[in-house]
């Protein structure tokens, strides 16, 4: 009981500090330390193996050794994967491959004349692009200088355009996504297997439903806001366009990692296996060959590899540090007995796997809303799922997948999400106006996600 009270107070403190715009890493790290210290002082003098794999001999030193334990295990595994993805993304940004990839879709987009059908097609394009550009803020900003001008020139309202662009990563999708990589690792699955066999059957129907929801929702809000479609740009709207013109063949470069990851996975063959880090490095080296052919300067191309490592370093600061701090926090929740209390309470209340998964999914979505980050919420609670799944006698992926998908919905309707703030700033509107346009599509996505989860669970 004491552990539960302490946990509730700590969680309330986390929500308060995050709402005050404190950075997630220190908040989660110190919350984890508080929980671990309270566990050692009031609850127990040893930590369960889920909280710390190897003790120091002193429970008080163990509290701080949890950080070393999580840092060392993540830096050599998940952290390296996430950093290599960021390094490749940074190099793609440098060579201009992302605008080249969008250019492939530019012609078909410009040929669609119906305004709200164009919004649907634009949304589908964003869902293809996000597989190769797995960054909400990064893709959102790219779309603001590539897709946004196309939509505005056809006479679509800027708020409808922003509503679609804001949902560009409403699902963390594909084996290049940090949340997908972490979910696959936690589930004990290959990222390609998790993506193709488990995620796609759920996300494809959700994407289709959200596309329809955008058609209905944006049309409704335009009518309510008094917007009249004239086929000409909205009066007073300033559009910043991307003037970069990278070679069209560069559109192929962001696709290479996905091709390698899937081709050298158990989905295709079992002889050769290529992990994500190797795929990202090979893809970067291939891009360097393209750059050498274009620039004909060996020194310039060799020097550009430093950008790959620059991207890795920035990813450590932004995401890998978040993973480590989130896992310290999760260790605190486990050590203080919160997870056991949660499981026992669910069993006492008669909660089965469906009710428990729905409850956890909503907790994650709400957490993502307050944190403005899907990563922070998911990395904090995902480590708890193996123990929950074990108590429910179901595979980890059964519980984790709907939670992973649901997390992003909360981020997309949060006005403090960095991507929402960025695109709102570029369009000179309030973030609150943007999330008003994303709310209904995300409600549809949440309902369908849980409905599909229930359908699949009943088949177990």
TIMI-477807 format. One record per residue (C-alpha): residue number from 1; y, x, z. Coordinates in steps of 0.5 Angstrom, whole numbers, plus 2048, in hexadecimal, padded with zeros to 3 digits. Example, Ala and Ser with C-alpha at 12.3 -4.5 7.8 and 13.67 -1.06 7.14 Angstrom:
TIMI-477807
num|c2|c1|c3
1|7F7|819|810
2|7FE|81B|80E
END
This chain:
TIMI-477807
num|c2|c1|c3
1|800|800|800
2|805|806|802
3|803|809|7FB
4|805|803|7F7
5|80C|802|7FB
6|80D|809|7FA
7|80C|809|7F2
8|810|802|7F2
9|816|806|7F5
10|815|80C|7F0
11|814|807|7EA
12|81B|804|7EC
13|81E|80A|7ED
14|81C|80D|7E6
15|81E|806|7E2
16|825|807|7E6
17|826|80E|7E4
18|824|80D|7DD
19|828|807|7DC
20|82E|80C|7DF
21|82C|810|7D9
22|829|816|7DD
23|824|81A|7D8
24|81D|818|7D9
25|81A|81F|7DA
26|81D|820|7E1
27|81C|819|7E3
28|815|819|7E2
29|814|820|7E4
30|817|81F|7EB
31|814|818|7EB
32|80D|81B|7EA
33|80F|820|7F0
34|811|81B|7F5
35|80A|817|7F3
36|806|81D|7F4
37|80A|81F|7FB
38|809|818|7FD
39|802|818|7FC
40|801|81F|7FF
41|805|81C|805
42|803|815|806
43|7FC|814|802
44|7F8|819|801
45|7F7|821|802
46|7F4|822|7FB
47|7F5|820|7F4
48|7F0|81C|7F0
49|7EE|820|7E9
50|7F2|81C|7E5
51|7F8|81E|7E8
52|7F7|826|7E9
53|7F1|829|7E5
54|7F1|82F|7EA
55|7F4|830|7F1
56|7F7|836|7F4
57|7F4|835|7FB
58|7FA|832|7FE
59|7FC|82A|7FC
60|804|82C|7FD
61|803|832|7F8
62|7FF|82D|7F4
63|805|828|7F3
64|809|82D|7EF
65|803|830|7EC
66|802|82A|7E8
67|808|82C|7E4
68|804|832|7E2
69|7FE|82F|7E1
70|801|82A|7DC
71|805|82F|7D8
72|800|834|7D7
73|7FB|82E|7D4
74|800|82B|7D0
75|803|831|7CD
76|7FD|834|7CA
77|7FB|82D|7C8
78|7FF|827|7C7
79|805|82A|7C8
80|804|82F|7C2
81|802|82A|7BE
82|809|826|7BF
83|80C|82C|7BE
84|809|82E|7B7
85|80B|827|7B5
86|812|828|7B7
87|812|82F|7B3
88|810|82C|7AD
89|815|826|7AD
90|81A|82B|7AE
91|818|82F|7A8
92|818|829|7A4
93|81F|827|7A6
94|821|82E|7A4
95|81E|82E|79D
96|820|826|79C
97|819|824|79B
98|81B|81D|79F
99|820|81B|79A
100|81C|81D|795
101|816|818|797
102|81B|813|798
103|81E|814|791
104|817|811|78F
105|818|80A|792
106|81F|80A|790
107|81E|807|788
108|81A|802|78A
109|81E|800|790
110|824|7FF|78B
111|820|7FB|787
112|81F|7F5|78C
113|825|7F0|78B
114|823|7EB|791
115|827|7ED|797
116|822|7EB|79C
117|81C|7ED|798
118|81F|7F4|797
119|820|7F4|79F
120|818|7F3|79F
121|817|7F8|79A
122|81B|7FD|79D
123|818|7FC|7A4
124|811|7FE|7A1
125|814|804|79E
126|816|806|7A5
127|80F|805|7A7
128|80C|80A|7A2
129|811|80F|7A3
130|810|80F|7AB
131|809|812|7AA
132|80C|818|7A7
133|813|818|7AB
134|810|816|7B2
135|817|816|7B5
136|81B|810|7B7
137|822|813|7B7
138|820|818|7B2
139|81E|813|7AD
140|823|80E|7AF
141|829|813|7AD
142|825|815|7A7
143|825|80D|7A5
144|82C|80C|7A7
145|82E|811|7A1
146|829|80F|79C
147|827|808|79D
148|82D|805|7A0
149|832|806|79A
150|82D|803|796
151|82C|7FD|79A
152|833|7FC|79B
153|835|7FD|794
154|831|7F7|792
155|835|7F3|797
156|830|7F2|79D
157|834|7F2|7A3
158|834|7F8|7A7
159|831|7F5|7AD
160|82B|7F3|7A9
161|82A|7FA|7A6
162|82B|7FD|7AD
163|826|7F8|7B0
164|821|7FB|7AB
165|822|802|7AC
166|822|801|7B4
167|81B|7FF|7B3
168|819|805|7AF
169|814|808|7B4
170|813|801|7B8
171|80C|804|7B8
172|80A|80B|7BA
173|806|80C|7B3
174|801|811|7B0
175|7FE|818|7B3
176|805|81B|7B3
177|808|817|7B8
178|808|81A|7BF
179|806|813|7C3
180|800|813|7BE
181|7FE|81A|7BF
182|7FE|819|7C6
183|7FA|812|7C6
184|7F5|815|7C2
185|7F4|81B|7C7
186|7F4|816|7CD
187|7EF|812|7C9
188|7EB|818|7C7
189|7EB|817|7C0
190|7EE|81B|7BA
191|7F5|819|7B8
192|7F2|817|7B1
193|7ED|813|7B4
194|7F2|80F|7B8
195|7F7|80E|7B3
196|7F2|80B|7AD
197|7EC|808|7B1
198|7F0|805|7B7
199|7F8|805|7B6
200|7F8|803|7AF
201|7F4|7FC|7AF
202|7F9|7FA|7B5
203|7FF|7FD|7B2
204|7FF|7FA|7AB
205|7FF|7F3|7AD
206|805|7F4|7B2
207|809|7F8|7AC
208|808|7F2|7A8
209|80A|7ED|7AD
210|810|7F1|7AF
211|812|7F1|7A7
212|812|7E9|7A7
213|815|7E9|7AE
214|81B|7ED|7AB
215|81C|7E9|7A5
216|81C|7E3|7AA
217|820|7E6|7AF
218|826|7EA|7AB
219|827|7E4|7A7
220|828|7DF|7AD
221|82D|7E4|7B1
222|831|7E5|7AA
223|832|7DE|7AA
224|833|7DD|7B1
225|838|7E3|7B0
226|83C|7E0|7AA
227|83A|7E5|7A5
228|839|7E2|79E
229|836|7E7|799
230|83A|7E8|793
231|836|7EE|790
232|83C|7F2|791
233|83C|7F7|797
234|83F|7F4|79E
235|846|7F5|79E
236|849|7FB|7A3
237|842|7FE|7A3
238|842|806|7A2
239|83C|809|7A0
240|83A|810|7A0
241|835|812|79B
242|830|818|79A
243|833|81D|795
244|82D|822|795
245|829|822|78F
246|822|826|791
247|81D|827|78C
248|819|821|78B
249|812|824|78B
250|814|826|793
251|813|81E|794
252|80B|821|794
253|80D|826|79A
254|80D|821|7A0
255|807|81E|79E
256|802|824|79E
257|801|824|7A5
258|7FE|81D|7A5
259|7FA|81F|79F
260|7F7|825|7A3
261|7F6|821|7A9
262|7F2|81C|7A6
263|7EE|820|7A1
264|7EC|825|7A6
265|7EA|81F|7AB
266|7E3|81C|7AD
267|7E6|816|7A9
268|7E5|81A|7A2
269|7E0|820|7A4
270|7DD|823|7AA
271|7DC|82A|7A7
272|7E3|82D|7A8
273|7E8|82A|7AE
274|7F0|82C|7AE
275|7F4|82A|7B4
276|7FB|828|7B3
277|7FE|82F|7B5
278|7FA|832|7AF
279|7FC|82C|7AA
280|804|82D|7AC
281|804|835|7AC
282|800|834|7A5
283|805|82F|7A2
284|80B|833|7A5
285|808|839|7A1
286|807|835|79B
287|80E|833|79B
288|811|83A|79C
289|80D|83B|795
290|811|835|792
291|818|838|795
292|816|83F|792
293|815|83C|78B
294|81C|839|78C
295|820|83E|78F
296|81C|844|78C
297|81E|848|793
298|819|84B|797
299|81D|84C|79D
300|821|846|79D
301|81A|842|79D
302|817|847|7A2
303|81D|846|7A7
304|81D|83E|7A6
305|816|83E|7AA
306|81A|83F|7B0
307|81C|838|7AF
308|815|836|7B1
309|815|83A|7B7
310|81C|837|7B9
311|819|830|7B8
312|813|831|7BD
313|818|834|7C2
314|81C|82E|7C2
315|816|829|7C2
316|814|82D|7C8
317|81B|82B|7CB
318|81B|824|7C9
319|813|821|7C9
320|80E|827|7CC
321|813|827|7D2
322|812|820|7D3
323|80B|820|7D2
324|80A|825|7D8
325|80F|821|7DC
326|80C|81A|7DB
327|805|81D|7DC
328|807|820|7E3
329|80A|819|7E4
330|803|815|7E2
331|800|81A|7E7
332|804|818|7EC
333|802|811|7EB
334|7FB|812|7EB
335|7FB|817|7F1
336|7FF|811|7F5
337|7FA|80C|7F3
338|7FE|808|7EF
339|7F9|808|7EA
340|7F3|806|7EE
341|7F8|800|7F1
342|7F9|7FE|7EB
343|7F2|7FD|7E9
344|7F0|7FA|7EF
345|7F5|7F5|7EF
346|7F3|7F3|7E8
347|7EC|7F3|7EA
348|7EE|7EE|7F0
349|7F2|7EA|7EB
350|7ED|7E9|7E6
351|7F0|7ED|7E1
352|7EC|7EF|7DB
353|7ED|7F5|7D6
354|7F2|7F0|7D2
355|7F6|7EE|7D8
356|7F7|7F5|7DA
357|7F8|7F8|7D3
358|7FE|7F2|7D2
359|801|7F4|7D9
360|801|7FB|7D7
361|804|7FA|7D0
362|809|7F6|7D3
363|80B|7FC|7D8
364|80B|801|7D3
365|810|7FD|7CE
366|814|7FB|7D4
367|814|803|7D6
368|816|805|7CF
369|81C|800|7CF
370|81F|803|7D6
371|81D|80A|7D4
372|820|809|7CC
373|81A|80D|7CB
374|813|80B|7C8
375|810|813|7CA
376|813|813|7D1
377|80F|80C|7D3
378|809|80D|7CF
379|808|815|7D2
380|809|812|7D9
381|804|80C|7D9
382|7FF|80F|7D4
383|7FB|814|7D8
384|7F9|80E|7DD
385|7F5|80A|7D7
386|7EF|80E|7D8
387|7EE|80C|7DF
388|7F0|805|7DE
389|7EB|804|7D8
390|7E5|807|7DC
391|7E6|802|7E1
392|7E6|7FD|7DB
393|7E0|800|7D8
394|7E4|800|7D1
395|7E5|806|7CD
396|7EC|809|7CE
397|7EF|808|7C7
398|7EE|800|7C9
399|7F3|800|7CE
400|7F7|806|7CB
401|7F8|803|7C4
402|7FC|7FD|7C6
403|800|801|7CB
404|802|806|7C6
405|804|801|7C1
406|808|7FD|7C6
407|80C|802|7C8
408|810|803|7C2
409|812|7FC|7C2
410|816|7FD|7C9
411|81A|803|7C6
412|81C|800|7C0
413|820|7FA|7C4
414|823|7FF|7C9
415|82A|800|7C7
416|82A|807|7CB
417|824|80A|7C6
418|827|810|7C2
419|825|80D|7BB
420|829|807|7BD
421|82F|80A|7BF
422|82F|80F|7B9
423|82F|80A|7B4
424|833|805|7B7
425|838|80B|7B8
426|838|80C|7B1
427|839|805|7AF
428|83F|804|7B4
429|83B|7FE|7B8
430|839|7FD|7BF
431|832|7FF|7C0
432|831|7F8|7C3
433|833|7F5|7BD
434|82D|7F9|7BA
435|828|7F7|7BF
436|82A|7F0|7BE
437|827|7F1|7B7
438|820|7F4|7B9
439|81F|7EF|7BF
440|81B|7EA|7BB
441|817|7EE|7B6
442|815|7F2|7BD
443|813|7EC|7C0
444|80E|7EA|7BA
445|80B|7F1|7BA
446|80A|7F1|7C2
447|806|7EA|7C1
448|802|7EC|7BB
449|800|7F3|7BE
450|7FE|7EF|7C5
451|7FA|7EA|7C0
452|7F7|7EF|7BC
453|7F5|7F3|7C3
454|7F2|7EC|7C6
455|7EE|7EB|7BF
456|7EB|7F2|7BF
457|7E9|7F2|7C6
458|7E5|7EB|7C5
459|7E1|7EF|7C0
460|7DF|7F4|7C5
END
